[in-house]
Amino acid sequence: MDFQGGRESDDRAADFVKSATVRLTKIKKVVSPYFPIMARFLLVLTFFEDGMRVLFEFASQVYFLNSHYGMPNWLAGFILIVTVLLSLIGAGLVMTKKYEVYGSYVLLGFLLYQQIMYGHISPVNSGGVGFLFRNLSLAGAFFLLIALKRLGEGRSVLPGLPDAGDRATLFTYFQLASRILMVLLAVEFIPAWGGFWFVITIPVILCVLVGYKMPYTGIALICVYFLHNVLNSAFWSVGGGSLEDEYQREILKYEFVQTLSIMGGLMLLVSSGPGMLSVDERIRRKNF
């Protein structure tokens, strides 16, 4: 048996992992100071885009609500104006640290509205399940943001939840839930990827799920999301002036911006750490 060849292969794999870790460490040092503001900006980007898009396409949005739900034009217009205001005001509040909790509540309500009104027609290419997964990923980010803020103020993790005396323990369950929700986007697009990308992506997803080497695997998953976004949601590549081309371009643009927002949520998770329910924490305790 060729044991020498096997050892060389193992050495190459170890060198690759070491080199990748060094590169990711350098990237982390450069971007870490900017993570909080970048995370918030990306997180609310899809809500700014959605609000502005509805304003510029107001007539077609009114027609949609009229034709699909039988709403009179005045009611459809009123609902659209309210939701536009909520999305823009909520996004603005999240960008201000002082009122980010209230903004998060508003945008969670907006996500629920979107799921109810548009989930059954699936305004994304991956279908109704993909639309649900995307909204759940964003919801996980907002729940984490709320929990971080309230915990920092010495309050219970979420309003209405009893304070058992160990807020940190309850918070770590929210970190775990956020990790699970924010990898749902990968579950949405993995089936469409080929074997090579499947093999590359699955280990990263599993590492984020169990909280292993979270700063590095979290950044790696952000890179995977960005790469998928550029390759599969390239709205700028759709040419033509037909209604079908315009519709496809708008769908891809929606997917592109929403994926950026999910990346912002993942950045927030990387900043807060994996929590006690993670492999990283078990290793830390073992080495302590």
N, C-alpha and C positions, 0 to 999 in steps of 0.2 A: 504493500500500500504506500501511496505517496504522501507520507506524513510531512515532508518538507514543503510540498506544495500547499498543503492545508495550513501550515503555520504561516506561510507567506500571505495567503489569502486573509487569514485572521489579522495579521499585522497591518495589511492594507486597510481593512475595515476599521481597525482601531485608530489608525492614522487619520482616516476620513472623519470619524466621529470627533476626534480631538481637534482637527482643523476646523470643522463646522462649529464646535463649541467655542473655540477662540474667536471666530468671526462673529458669532452671535453675541458674545460677551462685549466685543468692541461696539457693535451696533447698539446694544442695550445701554452702554455707558453714554453714547452720544445722544440717544433719543429719550432716555429716562426722565431728564428734567422737564421735557416738554410733553410727557405722556398725559398728565391730567387735562391740560387745555386742549390737546389734540384729540383726546378721547371724547370730551364733551362736544367739541365742534363736529367731529365725524358722526357722533351718535345722533345729533339733531339735524344733520344735513338733509336726510330724506324727508323730514317734516317741513323744512324750509322749501325744498324742491316741490313737494306735493302741494303745499299751499299756493306757491306761485303758479304752478301748472294749472291748478283749478281756476285761478283768477284769469289766466290767459285763455283758457278753454271753457269759460263759464257756460256758454250757450250749449256746447256739446255735453257738458256734465248735467245740465238741466234736462236736456233731451234724454239722457240715459236714465235718470231717475223717473222721468215721466213715462218712458216706454217700458221699463222693467218693473216699476212698482205702481204705476198708475197715479203718481203724485201730480197734483195740479202744479203749474209752473211757479206760482208764488211760494208754495210750500217747499218745492225742490230748491228754489233760489235761496229761501231763508235758511234751510238746512246747510246748503253749501257755504253760505256766508259765515254761519256759526262755526262750522268745522274748519274753515280757512283761518278764522280768527283764533280758534283754539290751537291749531297746529303751529301757527306763527308765534303766538303769545307763549305757549308751552315751551317751544324751542328756545325762545328768548330767555325765559325764566331758568331753564336748565343751564344756560351759559353763564348766568349769574349765580355764584356759589350760595349766596344768601337765600335764594328762593328756589333752589334746584329741586327740592322735594315736591313743592307745589307744581312745578313744571313737569316733573316726572308723573305725578298723578294725572295731570291733564293729558299728557301724551299716551299714557296707558289707556285712558278712556278713548282716545283717538284710535289707538290700535284695535280696541274692541269694536268700535264703530266700523272701521275698515273691514274687519273680519266678517262682521254680520252682513254688511251691505255688499261687499265685493268678493267674499271668499268663495261663494258658490259658482261664480263665473270665472274665477282664477285669472286675475290680470297679470300672471307671470307664465313663462313658457313651461315651467315644471309642473303645472297643474295645481289643483286645490290643496293638495297635501304640501306642496312646496310653498305656497302662499302662507299656509298655517305655520309651517316650520320657521319661515322668515319672521313672522310676527311674534312667535314664541321666543325666538332668539333676541329680538329687540326688547321684549317684555322682561326677559331675564336680566338684561343690562340695566333696565330702569329699576327693577326690584333691588338689584345690588347697589345702585346709586342711592336709593332711599335708605337702605339698611346702613350703608356707610355713613351717611349724614346723621341719621338718628342715633346711631351707636356713638358717634363722635360727640354728640350733645348729651350723652348719658341717658337717653330715653330707650324705650323698648324698640326692637328692630323694626317692627311695623305697628302702626296704630291698631289697637284692638287685640293685639297679642298679649297674653299675660306675661309679666316679668317674673321669671322663675328665679331670678337672682344671679343668673349666669348669662349675661347678654352675649358674651363672646362665643359661648357654645352654640347659642341659637344662630348667631351670625354666621358661623362656619357652615351650617346647613344651607344658608342662603348662598354662600360661596359655591358649595357643591351643586346646588340646583342651577346656579348661573352657569357653571361649567357644562352641565348637561345640556341646558337650553342653547348655549352658544355654539355647540358643535352640531346642532341640528341642521345648520346651513350646509355643512359638509355632507351630511346624510342625504340632503336633497340632491346634490350634484354628483356624488361619487358614482352612482350607477351609470351615468353617461360618460364617465371617463374610462380610458383604456386600461389594460393590465398594468403598465408601468406606473401610471399616476395612482392607480389604486394601491399598489404595493408601497409607494412612497407616502401616500396620504394617511393610510390606515394607522401606522405606528404613531404618527403625530397626533391624530385624533384620540387614540387610546391613552397616550401620555397626558394629554390635557384632561381627559375624563378622570383619570386616577390622580391627577395632580403631581406628576413626576417631572422634575426639572422644569417647573412651570415657567420661569422667565424665558427660557430658551424655546421650549415647545410651544408656548403661547405666541411668541414672536414668529416661530416657524409656521404656525397655523394662520397667523395674520398674512404672512407672505403667500401661503397657499390660496387663501381667499382672494388676495390681490391678483395673483396670477390667473386664477379662474375667472375673476371679474374682467380682466383685460382680454382674455381669450374668448370667453363665452358671452359676454354682455357688451361687446364692442358696438355700441349704437352708432358711432361715427362711421362705421364701415357699411352701413345700410344705405345704398344709393337709391335713386329713383324718386319720382314725385307722385306716385299713385297713392291712393288711400291705404292700400294694403301695406306699402312700404312705410308710409308715415306711421301707421299703427304699430308695425313691428319695431320701428325706431323708438317710439315712445315706450313700448314695453321694455326694450333693452335698456333704455335710459333709466326707467324706474328701477329695474333690477340692479343696474350698476350703482346708482346712488344708495339704494337700500343696503347693498352689500358693504359699501363704505361705512354706513352707520353701524352695521353689525361688527365690522372691524373695530370701530370705536368702542363698542361694548366689550370686545375682547381685550382691547388695550386697558380698559378700566379693570378688568379681571386680573390682568397681568400685574397692574399697579398694586392692587389690594392683596395679592398673594393667593395661594391655593387654599389656605385655611387648615384647620386641624385634621379634617377628614381627607387626608391626602398622603401619598407616598412620601413626598418631601418632608412632611411633618414627622412621619414615622422614622425616617432616616435621621432627621435632626435629633429626635429624642433618643434614638439608639446611640448616636455618637456623642450625646451630651455627657 
